[in-house]
Amino acid sequence: MKLCMTVAIPLAAAALLWTAAEAQQEVRPTPGPGSGMTRVTGTVDVGNVPEVLAAQRGDWKMAINNTPTVTVGSMPPLPFIGVGARYLVTWPDGTSQRLTVTASGPGGWVKASSDTAELWVNLSAARSIESRR
């Protein structure tokens, strides 16, 4: 029983002191044990922030790697397209265009004339091609 009292009294006193220290944390000018928070009163001067002068010097170098190689010249012309023929071409966005093919190139490219202009278009990108013979 004596041993229990000699341990319990100092333990209770330590707990009381700890509670008192924690309760006074709100009014202390510096953080105390376990607070993790500090209140700042008055003014704070951030006028002595260092000035940084950064600038790019020299040439910028940029590279694009792993790009696929596309060869249009090795692809044959579209076999169903005839020079001098007229077609109604519907493009992926849903717009339609009336074209008359004047020359055929490799990979689906054709020189064509429309109602408004003469142009090169790639018919392999079309959604549909309707013959207007």
MDTraj code that builds the backbone (N, CA, C; nanometers):
import mdtraj as md
import numpy as np

residues = "MET LYS LEU CYS MET THR VAL ALA ILE PRO LEU ALA ALA ALA ALA LEU LEU TRP THR ALA ALA GLU ALA GLN GLN GLU VAL ARG PRO THR PRO GLY PRO GLY SER GLY MET THR ARG VAL THR GLY THR VAL ASP VAL GLY ASN VAL PRO GLU VAL LEU ALA ALA GLN ARG GLY ASP TRP LYS MET ALA ILE ASN ASN THR PRO THR VAL THR VAL GLY SER MET PRO PRO LEU PRO PHE ILE GLY VAL GLY ALA ARG TYR LEU VAL THR TRP PRO ASP GLY THR SER GLN ARG LEU THR VAL THR ALA SER GLY PRO GLY GLY TRP VAL LYS ALA SER SER ASP THR ALA GLU LEU TRP VAL ASN LEU SER ALA ALA ARG SER ILE GLU SER ARG ARG".split()
xyz = np.array([
    [0.0815, -0.1185, 0.0000],
    [0.0000, 0.0000, 0.0000],
    [0.0863, 0.1254, 0.0000],
    [0.1992, 0.1201, 0.0789],
    [0.2894, 0.2348, 0.0830],
    [0.3529, 0.2574, -0.0537],
    [0.3880, 0.1474, -0.1207],
    [0.4496, 0.1588, -0.2531],
    [0.3510, 0.2209, -0.3521],
    [0.2293, 0.1831, -0.3425],
    [0.1251, 0.2353, -0.4309],
    [0.1060, 0.3844, -0.4076],
    [0.1094, 0.4294, -0.2837],
    [0.0931, 0.5711, -0.2514],
    [0.2138, 0.6519, -0.2951],
    [0.3351, 0.5939, -0.2819],
    [0.4547, 0.6692, -0.3219],
    [0.4622, 0.6852, -0.4735],
    [0.4000, 0.5981, -0.5486],
    [0.3974, 0.6108, -0.6950],
    [0.2786, 0.6953, -0.7380],
    [0.1652, 0.6816, -0.6763],
    [0.0432, 0.7492, -0.7177],
    [0.0494, 0.8985, -0.6933],
    [0.1086, 0.9424, -0.5818],
    [0.1122, 1.0860, -0.5505],
    [0.1997, 1.1609, -0.6510],
    [0.3256, 1.1178, -0.6789],
    [0.4042, 1.1901, -0.7800],
    [0.3417, 1.1835, -0.9191],
    [0.2760, 1.0728, -0.9523],
    [0.2111, 1.0600, -1.0817],
    [0.0948, 1.1581, -1.0944],
    [0.0157, 1.1735, -0.9905],
    [-0.0958, 1.2677, -0.9902],
    [-0.0450, 1.4108, -0.9977],
    [0.0648, 1.4390, -0.9268],
    [0.1221, 1.5737, -0.9300],
    [0.1743, 1.6057, -1.0696],
    [0.2376, 1.5095, -1.1357],
    [0.2894, 1.5310, -1.2710],
    [0.1746, 1.5546, -1.3683],
    [0.0669, 1.4795, -1.3532],
    [-0.0491, 1.4967, -1.4405],
    [-0.1118, 1.6337, -1.4204],
    [-0.1166, 1.6809, -1.2957],
    [-0.1723, 1.8122, -1.2657],
    [-0.0859, 1.9221, -1.3265],
    [0.0449, 1.9095, -1.3145],
    [0.1358, 2.0097, -1.3733],
    [0.1248, 2.0101, -1.5262],
    [0.1153, 1.8935, -1.5841],
    [0.1025, 1.8837, -1.7303],
    [-0.0260, 1.9508, -1.7768],
    [-0.1368, 1.9278, -1.7071],
    [-0.2644, 1.9886, -1.7428],
    [-0.2578, 2.1400, -1.7291],
    [-0.1920, 2.1883, -1.6261],
    [-0.1780, 2.3333, -1.6062],
    [-0.0940, 2.3950, -1.7176],
    [0.0119, 2.3259, -1.7584],
    [0.0976, 2.3776, -1.8660],
    [0.0209, 2.3820, -1.9984],
    [-0.0593, 2.2809, -2.0256],
    [-0.1379, 2.2770, -2.1483],
    [-0.2447, 2.3849, -2.1489],
    [-0.3065, 2.4106, -2.0349],
    [-0.4123, 2.5117, -2.0260],
    [-0.3559, 2.6511, -2.0479],
    [-0.2330, 2.6744, -2.0133],
    [-0.1734, 2.8066, -2.0283],
    [-0.1159, 2.8276, -2.1675],
    [-0.1227, 2.7293, -2.2523],
    [-0.0648, 2.7399, -2.3857],
    [-0.1261, 2.8554, -2.4635],
    [-0.2547, 2.8832, -2.4445],
    [-0.3223, 2.9877, -2.5196],
    [-0.2682, 3.1261, -2.4880],
    [-0.2095, 3.1470, -2.3755],
    [-0.1635, 3.2804, -2.3388],
    [-0.0118, 3.2934, -2.3414],
    [0.0590, 3.1861, -2.3680],
    [0.2051, 3.1930, -2.3718],
    [0.2517, 3.2537, -2.5027],
    [0.3605, 3.3316, -2.5032],
    [0.4112, 3.3907, -2.6268],
    [0.4908, 3.2919, -2.7125],
    [0.5268, 3.1776, -2.6577],
    [0.6020, 3.0771, -2.7327],
    [0.5278, 2.9449, -2.7239],
    [0.5464, 2.8580, -2.8231],
    [0.4754, 2.7300, -2.8173],
    [0.5272, 2.6431, -2.7043],
    [0.4363, 2.5666, -2.6473],
    [0.4722, 2.4778, -2.5375],
    [0.4704, 2.3345, -2.5827],
    [0.4822, 2.2429, -2.4885],
    [0.4887, 2.1020, -2.5244],
    [0.3607, 2.0537, -2.5934],
    [0.3776, 1.9931, -2.7099],
    [0.2662, 1.9324, -2.7814],
    [0.1742, 2.0285, -2.8525],
    [0.2050, 2.1564, -2.8602],
    [0.1097, 2.2507, -2.9187],
    [0.1079, 2.2437, -3.0708],
    [0.2228, 2.2561, -3.1347],
    [0.2281, 2.2555, -3.2798],
    [0.1733, 2.3814, -3.3423],
    [0.1259, 2.4774, -3.2625],
    [0.0697, 2.6012, -3.3142],
    [0.1350, 2.7191, -3.2449],
    [0.1523, 2.8276, -3.3181],
    [0.2075, 2.9495, -3.2619],
    [0.1214, 3.0657, -3.3062],
    [0.0830, 3.1482, -3.2128],
    [0.0085, 3.2690, -3.2472],
    [0.1081, 3.3816, -3.2674],
    [0.0863, 3.4597, -3.3692],
    [0.1733, 3.5725, -3.3981],
    [0.0921, 3.6985, -3.3738],
    [0.1459, 3.7876, -3.2933],
    [0.0799, 3.9158, -3.2678],
    [0.1726, 4.0268, -3.3129],
    [0.1168, 4.1398, -3.3489],
    [0.1991, 4.2514, -3.3936],
    [0.2126, 4.2487, -3.5454],
    [0.3261, 4.2970, -3.5956],
    [0.3484, 4.3021, -3.7395],
    [0.4552, 4.2012, -3.7797],
    [0.4433, 4.1552, -3.8990],
    [0.5411, 4.0620, -3.9546],
    [0.6070, 4.1302, -4.0733],
    [0.7394, 4.1352, -4.0756],
    [0.8132, 4.2014, -4.1822],
    [0.8714, 4.0958, -4.2761],
    [0.8268, 4.0994, -4.4017],
    [0.8834, 4.0099, -4.5018],
    [0.9560, 4.0924, -4.6082],
    [1.0106, 4.2024, -4.5678],
    [1.0803, 4.2923, -4.6589],
    [1.2187, 4.2453, -4.6974],
    [1.2717, 4.1507, -4.6268],
    [1.4072, 4.1073, -4.6596],
    [1.4071, 3.9786, -4.7420],
    [1.3082, 3.9650, -4.8311],
    [1.3015, 3.8486, -4.9193],
    [1.4086, 3.8663, -5.0268],
    [1.4907, 3.7660, -5.0520],
    [1.5968, 3.7817, -5.1524],
    [1.5396, 3.7979, -5.2929],
    [1.6056, 3.8763, -5.3756],
    [1.5624, 3.8989, -5.5127],
    [1.6305, 3.7960, -5.6016],
    [1.5514, 3.7330, -5.6891],
    [1.6053, 3.6310, -5.7784],
    [1.5943, 3.6819, -5.9206],
    [1.7047, 3.6873, -5.9892],
    [1.7061, 3.7278, -6.1290],
    [1.7449, 3.6051, -6.2116],
    [1.6443, 3.5367, -6.2642],
    [1.6700, 3.4165, -6.3437],
    [1.6389, 3.4458, -6.4894],
    [1.7247, 3.4021, -6.5775],
    [1.7043, 3.4225, -6.7205],
    [1.7646, 3.3057, -6.7967],
    [1.7021, 3.2750, -6.9110],
    [1.7550, 3.1690, -6.9964],
    [1.8782, 3.2200, -7.0677],
    [1.9838, 3.1448, -7.0622],
    [2.1062, 3.1822, -7.1332],
    [2.1391, 3.0711, -7.2318],
    [2.1750, 3.1083, -7.3511],
    [2.2099, 3.0096, -7.4520],
    [2.0885, 2.9609, -7.5292],
    [2.1133, 2.8686, -7.6211],
    [2.0077, 2.8153, -7.7058],
    [1.9219, 2.7155, -7.6295],
    [1.7942, 2.7168, -7.6600],
    [1.7039, 2.6154, -7.6070],
    [1.7111, 2.4968, -7.7014],
    [1.7182, 2.3775, -7.6469],
    [1.7226, 2.2577, -7.7291],
    [1.6029, 2.1706, -7.6947],
    [1.5333, 2.1269, -7.7971],
    [1.4157, 2.0456, -7.7760],
    [1.4157, 1.9343, -7.8795],
    [1.3730, 1.8163, -7.8390],
    [1.3676, 1.7035, -7.9310],
    [1.2389, 1.6258, -7.9083],
    [1.1863, 1.5731, -8.0152],
    [1.0696, 1.4863, -8.0065],
    [1.1167, 1.3474, -8.0474],
    [1.1053, 1.2546, -7.9560],
    [1.1546, 1.1194, -7.9801],
    [1.0407, 1.0219, -8.0045],
    [1.0753, 0.9091, -8.0590],
    [0.9832, 0.7976, -8.0815],
    [0.8640, 0.8346, -8.1690],
    [0.8856, 0.9130, -8.2706],
    [0.7767, 0.9460, -8.3624],
    [0.7708, 0.8391, -8.4714],
    [0.6515, 0.7986, -8.5120],
    [0.6419, 0.6954, -8.6150],
    [0.6809, 0.7502, -8.7518],
    [0.7346, 0.6653, -8.8352],
    [0.7704, 0.7031, -8.9708],
    [0.6510, 0.6753, -9.0614],
    [0.6079, 0.7770, -9.1333],
    [0.4938, 0.7632, -9.2232],
    [0.5438, 0.7795, -9.3656],
    [0.5167, 0.6819, -9.4477],
    [0.5548, 0.6901, -9.5879],
    [0.4293, 0.6818, -9.6722],
    [0.3950, 0.7907, -9.7365],
    [0.2753, 0.7962, -9.8185],
    [0.3057, 0.7472, -9.9591],
    [0.4250, 0.7719, -10.0058],
    [0.4606, 0.7385, -10.1428],
    [0.4566, 0.5902, -10.1730],
    [0.4740, 0.5046, -10.0736],
    [0.4782, 0.3614, -10.0998],
    [0.3395, 0.2988, -10.1080],
    [0.2360, 0.3739, -10.0695],
    [0.0999, 0.3199, -10.0742],
    [0.0430, 0.3421, -10.2145],
    [-0.0219, 0.2414, -10.2721],
    [-0.0782, 0.2583, -10.4069],
    [-0.1993, 0.3505, -10.4041],
    [-0.2369, 0.4055, -10.5196],
    [-0.3591, 0.4874, -10.5263],
    [-0.4813, 0.4017, -10.4936],
    [-0.5882, 0.4651, -10.4528],
    [-0.7115, 0.3919, -10.4251],
    [-0.7637, 0.3348, -10.5576],
    [-0.7878, 0.2034, -10.5631],
    [-0.8205, 0.1405, -10.6915],
    [-0.9578, 0.1784, -10.7481],
    [-1.0497, 0.2229, -10.6646],
    [-1.1853, 0.2524, -10.7129],
    [-1.2031, 0.3985, -10.7532],
    [-1.0985, 0.4792, -10.7434],
    [-1.1072, 0.6210, -10.7799],
    [-1.0605, 0.6369, -10.9245],
    [-1.1426, 0.6990, -11.0058],
    [-1.1076, 0.7205, -11.1464],
    [-1.0876, 0.8676, -11.1769],
    [-0.9863, 0.8965, -11.2564],
    [-0.9610, 1.0350, -11.2985],
    [-1.0738, 1.0781, -11.3910],
    [-1.1281, 1.1949, -11.3674],
    [-1.2394, 1.2478, -11.4448],
    [-1.3754, 1.2134, -11.3855],
    [-1.3774, 1.1263, -11.2851],
    [-1.5039, 1.0870, -11.2243],
    [-1.5455, 1.1880, -11.1168],
    [-1.6762, 1.1908, -11.0911],
    [-1.7298, 1.2804, -10.9876],
    [-1.7744, 1.1978, -10.8678],
    [-1.7521, 1.2540, -10.7470],
    [-1.7828, 1.1810, -10.6235],
    [-1.8458, 1.2762, -10.5220],
    [-1.9317, 1.2198, -10.4371],
    [-1.9823, 1.2914, -10.3193],
    [-1.9079, 1.2312, -10.2003],
    [-1.8211, 1.3098, -10.1393],
    [-1.7346, 1.2631, -10.0299],
    [-1.7920, 1.3130, -9.8980],
    [-1.8114, 1.2216, -9.8039],
    [-1.8542, 1.2587, -9.6686],
    [-1.7347, 1.2411, -9.5760],
    [-1.6981, 1.3480, -9.5066],
    [-1.5804, 1.3496, -9.4192],
    [-1.6180, 1.3047, -9.2783],
    [-1.5201, 1.2711, -9.1934],
    [-1.5496, 1.2212, -9.0579],
    [-1.6351, 1.3147, -8.9726],
    [-1.6282, 1.4456, -8.9973],
    [-1.7097, 1.5378, -8.9170],
    [-1.8535, 1.5485, -8.9674],
    [-1.8878, 1.4743, -9.0757],
    [-2.0252, 1.4727, -9.1265],
    [-2.0498, 1.5670, -9.2424],
    [-1.9558, 1.6528, -9.2756],
    [-1.9754, 1.7434, -9.3890],
    [-1.9549, 1.6670, -9.5191],
    [-2.0261, 1.7091, -9.6236],
    [-2.0150, 1.6453, -9.7552],
    [-1.9580, 1.7453, -9.8543],
    [-1.8922, 1.6894, -9.9556],
    [-1.8276, 1.7738, -10.0553],
    [-1.8356, 1.7036, -10.1910],
    [-1.8776, 1.7770, -10.2960],
    [-1.8814, 1.7223, -10.4319],
    [-1.7465, 1.7519, -10.4980],
    [-1.6804, 1.6450, -10.5451],
    [-1.5476, 1.6594, -10.6048],
    [-1.5424, 1.5911, -10.7401],
    [-1.4635, 1.6502, -10.8314],
    [-1.4299, 1.5863, -10.9580],
    [-1.2803, 1.5619, -10.9560],
    [-1.2382, 1.4373, -10.9668],
    [-1.0970, 1.4005, -10.9578],
    [-1.0280, 1.4364, -11.0885],
    [-0.9191, 1.5149, -11.0799],
    [-0.8425, 1.5535, -11.1984],
    [-0.7087, 1.4818, -11.2059],
    [-0.6584, 1.4295, -11.0929],
    [-0.5337, 1.3522, -11.0919],
    [-0.5349, 1.2637, -10.9685],
    [-0.4705, 1.1471, -10.9809],
    [-0.4671, 1.0537, -10.8691],
    [-0.3227, 1.0362, -10.8239],
    [-0.3023, 1.0375, -10.6897],
    [-0.1686, 1.0206, -10.6343],
    [-0.1647, 0.9014, -10.5409],
    [-0.0492, 0.8746, -10.4829],
    [-0.0360, 0.7593, -10.3940],
    [-0.1042, 0.7825, -10.2594],
    [-0.1418, 0.6740, -10.1928],
    [-0.1919, 0.6803, -10.0564],
    [-0.3276, 0.7454, -10.0402],
    [-0.4090, 0.7498, -10.1453],
    [-0.5412, 0.8089, -10.1340],
    [-0.5472, 0.9561, -10.1691],
    [-0.4346, 1.0170, -10.2008],
    [-0.4337, 1.1584, -10.2372],
    [-0.4823, 1.1747, -10.3800],
    [-0.5697, 1.2722, -10.4000],
    [-0.6180, 1.3056, -10.5336],
    [-0.6209, 1.4566, -10.5492],
    [-0.5965, 1.4994, -10.6725],
    [-0.6172, 1.6402, -10.7048],
    [-0.7592, 1.6486, -10.7573],
    [-0.8362, 1.7386, -10.7001],
    [-0.9777, 1.7451, -10.7346],
    [-1.0217, 1.8895, -10.7477],
    [-1.1299, 1.9077, -10.8186],
    [-1.1905, 2.0404, -10.8260],
    [-1.3298, 2.0301, -10.7656],
    [-1.3633, 2.1320, -10.6890],
    [-1.4969, 2.1391, -10.6296],
    [-1.5692, 2.2568, -10.6918],
    [-1.6829, 2.2910, -10.6365],
    [-1.7579, 2.4055, -10.6877],
    [-1.6829, 2.5359, -10.6639],
    [-1.5941, 2.5377, -10.5640],
    [-1.5297, 2.6642, -10.5259],
    [-1.3794, 2.6687, -10.5499],
    [-1.3101, 2.5533, -10.5550],
    [-1.1642, 2.5574, -10.5632],
    [-1.1084, 2.4284, -10.6202],
    [-0.9789, 2.4348, -10.6532],
    [-0.9059, 2.3146, -10.6911],
    [-0.8132, 2.2815, -10.5743],
    [-0.8126, 2.1556, -10.5326],
    [-0.7406, 2.1206, -10.4109],
    [-0.6922, 1.9768, -10.4156],
    [-0.5974, 1.9465, -10.3263],
    [-0.5523, 1.8100, -10.3027],
    [-0.6194, 1.7621, -10.1755],
    [-0.6826, 1.6451, -10.1805],
    [-0.7469, 1.5870, -10.0628],
    [-0.7054, 1.4412, -10.0511],
    [-0.7112, 1.3898, -9.9290],
    [-0.6800, 1.2494, -9.9069],
    [-0.8107, 1.1746, -9.8855],
    [-0.8520, 1.1008, -9.9860],
    [-0.9792, 1.0308, -9.9800],
    [-0.9768, 0.9117, -9.8855],
    [-0.8578, 0.8651, -9.8459],
    [-0.8530, 0.7540, -9.7501],
    [-0.8985, 0.8002, -9.6118],
    [-0.9076, 0.9326, -9.5897],
    [-0.9565, 0.9847, -9.4619],
    [-1.1079, 1.0055, -9.4613],
    [-1.1727, 0.9840, -9.5748],
    [-1.3169, 1.0074, -9.5853],
    [-1.3961, 0.8984, -9.5157],
    [-1.5149, 0.9349, -9.4686],
    [-1.6040, 0.8373, -9.4049],
    [-1.6758, 0.7560, -9.5132],
    [-1.7158, 0.8228, -9.6203],
    [-1.7776, 0.7509, -9.7339],
    [-1.7522, 0.8277, -9.8617],
    [-1.7479, 0.7516, -9.9720],
    [-1.7275, 0.8102, -10.1049],
    [-1.8346, 0.7508, -10.1961],
    [-1.9185, 0.8369, -10.2529],
    [-2.0274, 0.7925, -10.3392],
    [-1.9992, 0.8383, -10.4813],
    [-2.0048, 0.7450, -10.5744],
    [-1.9800, 0.7779, -10.7139],
    [-2.0985, 0.8547, -10.7718],
    [-2.0709, 0.9611, -10.8468],
    [-2.1759, 1.0449, -10.9086],
    [-2.1608, 1.0429, -11.0602],
    [-2.1503, 0.9273, -11.1235],
    [-2.1289, 0.9164, -11.2685],
    [-2.2548, 0.9461, -11.3440],
])
top = md.Topology()
chain = top.add_chain()
for i, resn in enumerate(residues, 1):
    res = top.add_residue(resn, chain, resSeq=i)
    for name in ("N", "CA", "C"):
        top.add_atom(name, md.element.get_by_symbol(name[0]), res)
traj = md.Trajectory(xyz[None], top)
